[in-house]
Amino acid sequence: MITFRDKTYRCASEIVLSLVSGKWKIAILNQLAKGPIRFNELQRLLPDTTQRMLTMQLRTLENDGLISRKVYPVSPPKVEYALSKLGEQLAPMLLMLCDFGSTYIESFPDEVSHTNQKHA
């Protein structure tokens, strides 16, 4: 058993799952794995999320040390998000999840309604 941040986990992988759980976190991390992105661009890439939800998910990812936030001193303010060093270590695992997801859905061809992209 591992106690981390006042919670008890059976193994370290449960900690990782808690870090990326949430409707938008994996999608955000996948986008940031391609390079730094400004908030409005990220919102455009994830049109089904609300500004409030995206802001909350970004703050959580930043607090967990997976992304960094850089504010440029211009008017209007420019904010850019990028993967942190820890987040960069997570990127290959996200790619593996996408690959497994593609393989998994290919195992059930009758249940696939459409396939646009292999990776988010």
PALO-369868 format. One record per atom (N, C-alpha, C): residue number from 0; atom name; x, y, z. Coordinates in Angstrom, 1 decimal. Layout:
BEGIN
{NUM CA {X Y Z}} ...
***
This chain:
BEGIN
{0 N {0.8 -1.2 0.0}} {0 CA {0.0 0.0 0.0}} {0 C {0.9 1.2 0.0}} {1 N {0.4 2.2 -0.7}} {1 CA {1.2 3.5 -0.8}} {1 C {0.2 4.6 -0.4}} {2 N {0.7 5.4 0.5}} {2 CA {-0.1 6.6 0.9}} {2 C {0.6 7.8 0.3}} {3 N {-0.2 8.5 -0.5}} {3 CA {0.3 9.7 -1.3}} {3 C {-0.8 10.8 -1.3}} {4 N {-0.5 12.0 -0.8}} {4 CA {-1.4 13.1 -0.8}} {4 C {-2.7 12.7 0.0}} {5 N {-2.5 12.1 1.1}} {5 CA {-3.6 11.7 2.0}} {5 C {-4.6 10.6 1.4}} {6 N {-4.1 9.9 0.4}} {6 CA {-4.9 8.8 -0.1}} {6 C {-4.1 7.6 -0.2}} {7 N {-4.7 6.4 -0.1}} {7 CA {-4.0 5.2 -0.1}} {7 C {-4.3 4.5 -1.4}} {8 N {-3.2 4.0 -2.0}} {8 CA {-3.3 3.3 -3.3}} {8 C {-2.7 1.9 -3.1}} {9 N {-3.2 0.9 -3.9}} {9 CA {-2.6 -0.4 -3.9}} {9 C {-1.3 -0.5 -4.7}} {10 N {-1.2 0.3 -5.7}} {10 CA {0.1 0.3 -6.5}} {10 C {0.3 1.7 -7.1}} {11 N {1.5 2.0 -7.6}} {11 CA {1.8 3.3 -8.2}} {11 C {0.9 3.6 -9.5}} {12 N {0.5 2.5 -10.2}} {12 CA {-0.3 2.8 -11.4}} {12 C {-1.6 3.4 -11.1}} {13 N {-2.1 3.1 -9.9}} {13 CA {-3.4 3.8 -9.5}} {13 C {-3.2 5.3 -9.3}} {14 N {-2.0 5.7 -8.9}} {14 CA {-1.7 7.1 -8.8}} {14 C {-1.7 7.7 -10.2}} {15 N {-1.1 7.1 -11.1}} {15 CA {-1.1 7.6 -12.5}} {15 C {-2.5 7.7 -13.1}} {16 N {-3.3 6.7 -12.8}} {16 CA {-4.7 6.7 -13.3}} {16 C {-5.4 7.9 -12.7}} {17 N {-5.2 8.2 -11.4}} {17 CA {-5.9 9.3 -10.8}} {17 C {-5.4 10.6 -11.4}} {18 N {-4.1 10.7 -11.8}} {18 CA {-3.6 11.9 -12.4}} {18 C {-4.3 12.2 -13.8}} {19 N {-4.6 11.2 -14.6}} {19 CA {-5.1 11.4 -15.9}} {19 C {-6.6 11.1 -16.0}} {20 N {-7.2 10.8 -14.9}} {20 CA {-8.7 10.6 -14.9}} {20 C {-9.4 11.9 -15.0}} {21 N {-10.4 11.9 -15.7}} {21 CA {-11.2 13.1 -16.0}} {21 C {-11.5 13.1 -17.5}} {22 N {-12.6 13.7 -17.8}} {22 CA {-13.0 13.6 -19.2}} {22 C {-12.1 14.2 -20.2}} {23 N {-11.4 15.3 -19.9}} {23 CA {-10.6 16.0 -20.8}} {23 C {-9.1 15.9 -20.6}} {24 N {-8.6 15.3 -19.5}} {24 CA {-7.2 15.4 -19.2}} {24 C {-6.3 14.6 -20.3}} {25 N {-6.7 13.5 -20.7}} {25 CA {-5.9 12.7 -21.7}} {25 C {-6.0 13.5 -23.0}} {26 N {-7.1 14.0 -23.4}} {26 CA {-7.2 14.8 -24.7}} {26 C {-6.3 16.1 -24.6}} {27 N {-6.3 16.7 -23.4}} {27 CA {-5.4 17.9 -23.3}} {27 C {-3.9 17.5 -23.4}} {28 N {-3.6 16.4 -22.7}} {28 CA {-2.2 15.9 -22.7}} {28 C {-1.8 15.5 -24.1}} {29 N {-2.6 14.9 -24.8}} {29 CA {-2.3 14.4 -26.2}} {29 C {-2.1 15.7 -27.1}} {30 N {-2.8 16.7 -26.9}} {30 CA {-2.6 17.9 -27.7}} {30 C {-1.3 18.6 -27.3}} {31 N {-1.0 18.7 -26.0}} {31 CA {0.2 19.3 -25.6}} {31 C {1.5 18.5 -25.9}} {32 N {1.3 17.2 -26.1}} {32 CA {2.4 16.3 -26.5}} {32 C {2.9 16.7 -27.9}} {33 N {2.1 17.4 -28.7}} {33 CA {2.5 17.9 -30.0}} {33 C {3.3 19.2 -29.9}} {34 N {3.3 19.9 -28.7}} {34 CA {4.0 21.1 -28.5}} {34 C {3.1 22.1 -27.8}} {35 N {3.7 23.2 -27.3}} {35 CA {3.0 24.2 -26.6}} {35 C {1.8 24.8 -27.3}} {36 N {0.8 25.1 -26.6}} {36 CA {-0.5 25.6 -27.2}} {36 C {-1.1 26.7 -26.3}} {37 N {-1.6 27.7 -26.9}} {37 CA {-2.3 28.8 -26.2}} {37 C {-3.7 28.3 -25.8}} {38 N {-4.2 28.9 -24.8}} {38 CA {-5.5 28.5 -24.3}} {38 C {-6.6 28.5 -25.4}} {39 N {-6.7 29.6 -26.1}} {39 CA {-7.8 29.6 -27.1}} {39 C {-7.6 28.6 -28.2}} {40 N {-6.4 28.2 -28.6}} {40 CA {-6.2 27.2 -29.5}} {40 C {-6.6 25.8 -29.0}} {41 N {-6.3 25.6 -27.7}} {41 CA {-6.6 24.4 -27.0}} {41 C {-8.1 24.2 -27.0}} {42 N {-8.8 25.3 -26.7}} {42 CA {-10.3 25.3 -26.6}} {42 C {-10.9 25.0 -28.0}} {43 N {-10.2 25.6 -29.1}} {43 CA {-10.7 25.3 -30.4}} {43 C {-10.5 23.8 -30.8}} {44 N {-9.4 23.2 -30.3}} {44 CA {-9.1 21.8 -30.6}} {44 C {-10.0 20.9 -29.8}} {45 N {-10.6 21.3 -28.7}} {45 CA {-11.5 20.5 -27.9}} {45 C {-12.8 21.2 -27.8}} {46 N {-13.6 21.3 -28.9}} {46 CA {-14.8 22.1 -29.0}} {46 C {-15.9 21.7 -28.0}} {47 N {-15.9 20.5 -27.6}} {47 CA {-17.0 20.0 -26.7}} {47 C {-16.8 20.4 -25.2}} {48 N {-15.7 21.0 -24.9}} {48 CA {-15.4 21.3 -23.5}} {48 C {-15.8 22.8 -23.3}} {49 N {-16.2 23.1 -22.1}} {49 CA {-16.5 24.5 -21.8}} {49 C {-15.2 25.2 -21.3}} {50 N {-15.2 26.5 -21.4}} {50 CA {-14.1 27.3 -20.9}} {50 C {-13.8 27.0 -19.4}} {51 N {-14.9 26.9 -18.6}} {51 CA {-14.7 26.6 -17.2}} {51 C {-14.1 25.3 -17.0}} {52 N {-14.6 24.2 -17.7}} {52 CA {-14.1 22.9 -17.5}} {52 C {-12.6 22.8 -17.9}} {53 N {-12.3 23.4 -19.1}} {53 CA {-10.9 23.4 -19.6}} {53 C {-10.0 24.0 -18.6}} {54 N {-10.4 25.2 -18.1}} {54 CA {-9.6 25.9 -17.1}} {54 C {-9.4 25.0 -15.9}} {55 N {-10.4 24.4 -15.4}} {55 CA {-10.3 23.5 -14.2}} {55 C {-9.3 22.4 -14.5}} {56 N {-9.5 21.7 -15.6}} {56 CA {-8.6 20.6 -15.9}} {56 C {-7.1 21.0 -16.1}} {57 N {-6.9 22.2 -16.7}} {57 CA {-5.6 22.7 -16.9}} {57 C {-5.0 23.0 -15.5}} {58 N {-5.7 23.6 -14.6}} {58 CA {-5.2 23.9 -13.3}} {58 C {-4.8 22.7 -12.5}} {59 N {-5.7 21.6 -12.7}} {59 CA {-5.4 20.4 -12.0}} {59 C {-4.1 19.8 -12.5}} {60 N {-4.0 19.7 -13.9}} {60 CA {-2.8 19.2 -14.5}} {60 C {-1.5 20.0 -14.1}} {61 N {-1.7 21.3 -14.0}} {61 CA {-0.5 22.1 -13.6}} {61 C {-0.2 21.8 -12.1}} {62 N {-1.2 21.8 -11.3}} {62 CA {-0.9 21.5 -9.8}} {62 C {-0.3 20.1 -9.6}} {63 N {-0.7 19.2 -10.5}} {63 CA {-0.1 17.8 -10.4}} {63 C {1.3 17.7 -11.1}} {64 N {1.8 18.8 -11.7}} {64 CA {3.1 18.9 -12.2}} {64 C {3.2 18.3 -13.6}} {65 N {2.1 18.0 -14.3}} {65 CA {2.2 17.4 -15.6}} {65 C {2.3 18.4 -16.7}} {66 N {1.8 19.6 -16.5}} {66 CA {2.0 20.7 -17.5}} {66 C {2.5 21.9 -16.9}} {67 N {3.0 22.8 -17.7}} {67 CA {3.5 24.1 -17.2}} {67 C {2.7 25.2 -17.9}} {68 N {2.6 26.3 -17.2}} {68 CA {1.8 27.5 -17.7}} {68 C {2.7 28.7 -17.8}} {69 N {2.8 29.3 -19.0}} {69 CA {3.7 30.4 -19.1}} {69 C {2.8 31.6 -19.5}} {70 N {2.9 32.7 -18.8}} {70 CA {2.1 33.9 -19.0}} {70 C {3.1 35.0 -19.6}} {71 N {2.8 35.5 -20.8}} {71 CA {3.6 36.5 -21.4}} {71 C {3.1 37.9 -21.0}} {72 N {3.9 38.8 -20.6}} {72 CA {3.5 40.1 -20.2}} {72 C {3.1 41.1 -21.3}} {73 N {2.0 40.7 -22.0}} {73 CA {1.5 41.5 -23.1}} {73 C {0.1 41.8 -22.8}} {74 N {-0.5 42.8 -23.6}} {74 CA {-1.9 43.1 -23.4}} {74 C {-2.6 42.9 -24.8}} {75 N {-3.6 42.0 -24.8}} {75 CA {-4.1 41.2 -23.7}} {75 C {-3.2 40.1 -23.4}} {76 N {-3.3 39.5 -22.2}} {76 CA {-2.4 38.5 -21.7}} {76 C {-2.4 37.3 -22.6}} {77 N {-1.2 36.8 -22.9}} {77 CA {-1.0 35.6 -23.7}} {77 C {-0.6 34.5 -22.7}} {78 N {-1.3 33.4 -22.7}} {78 CA {-1.0 32.2 -21.8}} {78 C {-0.7 31.0 -22.7}} {79 N {0.4 30.3 -22.4}} {79 CA {0.7 29.2 -23.2}} {79 C {0.9 28.0 -22.3}} {80 N {0.4 26.8 -22.7}} {80 CA {0.6 25.6 -21.9}} {80 C {1.5 24.6 -22.6}} {81 N {2.3 23.9 -21.9}} {81 CA {3.2 22.9 -22.4}} {81 C {3.3 21.7 -21.4}} {82 N {3.8 20.6 -21.9}} {82 CA {4.1 19.5 -21.0}} {82 C {5.3 19.8 -20.2}} {83 N {5.2 19.5 -18.9}} {83 CA {6.4 19.6 -18.0}} {83 C {7.3 18.5 -18.3}} {84 N {8.4 18.4 -17.6}} {84 CA {9.3 17.2 -17.7}} {84 C {8.6 16.0 -17.4}} {85 N {7.8 16.0 -16.3}} {85 CA {7.1 14.8 -15.9}} {85 C {6.0 14.5 -17.0}} {86 N {5.4 15.5 -17.5}} {86 CA {4.4 15.3 -18.5}} {86 C {5.0 14.7 -19.8}} {87 N {6.2 15.1 -20.1}} {87 CA {6.9 14.5 -21.3}} {87 C {7.2 13.0 -21.1}} {88 N {7.4 12.6 -19.9}} {88 CA {7.6 11.2 -19.6}} {88 C {6.3 10.4 -19.8}} {89 N {5.2 11.1 -19.6}} {89 CA {3.9 10.4 -19.7}} {89 C {3.5 10.3 -21.2}} {90 N {4.0 11.1 -22.1}} {90 CA {3.6 11.2 -23.5}} {90 C {3.7 9.8 -24.2}} {91 N {4.8 9.1 -24.1}} {91 CA {4.8 7.8 -24.8}} {91 C {3.8 6.8 -24.3}} {92 N {3.4 6.9 -23.0}} {92 CA {2.3 6.0 -22.5}} {92 C {1.0 6.4 -23.1}} {93 N {0.8 7.7 -23.3}} {93 CA {-0.5 8.1 -24.0}} {93 C {-0.6 7.6 -25.4}} {94 N {0.6 7.7 -26.1}} {94 CA {0.6 7.1 -27.4}} {94 C {0.3 5.6 -27.4}} {95 N {0.9 4.9 -26.5}} {95 CA {0.6 3.5 -26.3}} {95 C {-0.9 3.2 -26.1}} {96 N {-1.5 4.1 -25.3}} {96 CA {-3.0 3.9 -25.0}} {96 C {-3.8 4.1 -26.3}} {97 N {-3.4 5.1 -27.1}} {97 CA {-4.0 5.4 -28.4}} {97 C {-3.9 4.2 -29.3}} {98 N {-2.6 3.6 -29.3}} {98 CA {-2.4 2.5 -30.2}} {98 C {-3.2 1.3 -29.7}} {99 N {-3.3 1.0 -28.4}} {99 CA {-4.1 -0.1 -27.9}} {99 C {-5.6 0.2 -28.2}} {100 N {-6.0 1.4 -28.1}} {100 CA {-7.4 1.7 -28.4}} {100 C {-7.8 1.4 -29.8}} {101 N {-6.8 1.7 -30.7}} {101 CA {-7.1 1.4 -32.2}} {101 C {-7.1 -0.1 -32.4}} {102 N {-6.2 -0.8 -31.8}} {102 CA {-6.2 -2.2 -31.9}} {102 C {-7.4 -2.9 -31.3}} {103 N {-7.8 -2.3 -30.2}} {103 CA {-9.0 -2.9 -29.5}} {103 C {-10.3 -2.7 -30.4}} {104 N {-10.5 -1.5 -30.9}} {104 CA {-11.7 -1.3 -31.7}} {104 C {-11.7 -2.1 -33.0}} {105 N {-10.5 -2.3 -33.5}} {105 CA {-10.3 -3.1 -34.7}} {105 C {-10.7 -4.6 -34.5}} {106 N {-10.7 -5.0 -33.2}} {106 CA {-11.1 -6.3 -32.8}} {106 C {-12.7 -6.5 -32.9}} {107 N {-13.4 -5.4 -32.9}} {107 CA {-14.8 -5.4 -33.0}} {107 C {-15.3 -4.5 -34.1}} {108 N {-15.0 -4.9 -35.4}} {108 CA {-15.4 -4.1 -36.5}} {108 C {-16.9 -3.8 -36.7}} {109 N {-17.7 -4.7 -36.2}} {109 CA {-19.2 -4.5 -36.4}} {109 C {-19.7 -3.5 -35.4}} {110 N {-18.9 -3.1 -34.4}} {110 CA {-19.3 -2.1 -33.4}} {110 C {-18.8 -0.7 -33.6}} {111 N {-18.0 -0.5 -34.7}} {111 CA {-17.4 0.8 -35.0}} {111 C {-18.3 1.5 -35.9}} {112 N {-18.7 2.7 -35.5}} {112 CA {-19.5 3.5 -36.4}} {112 C {-18.7 4.4 -37.3}} {113 N {-17.6 4.9 -36.9}} {113 CA {-16.7 5.7 -37.7}} {113 C {-15.3 5.7 -37.1}} {114 N {-14.3 5.9 -37.9}} {114 CA {-12.9 6.0 -37.4}} {114 C {-12.3 7.2 -38.2}} {115 N {-12.1 8.3 -37.5}} {115 CA {-11.5 9.5 -38.1}} {115 C {-10.0 9.5 -38.0}} {116 N {-9.5 9.4 -36.8}} {116 CA {-8.0 9.5 -36.6}} {116 C {-7.6 8.3 -35.6}} {117 N {-6.4 7.9 -35.8}} {117 CA {-5.8 6.9 -35.0}} {117 C {-5.5 7.5 -33.6}} {118 N {-4.9 8.7 -33.6}} {118 CA {-4.5 9.4 -32.4}} {118 C {-5.3 10.7 -32.1}} {119 N {-5.5 10.9 -30.9}} {119 CA {-6.3 12.1 -30.5}} {119 C {-5.5 13.4 -30.8}} 
***
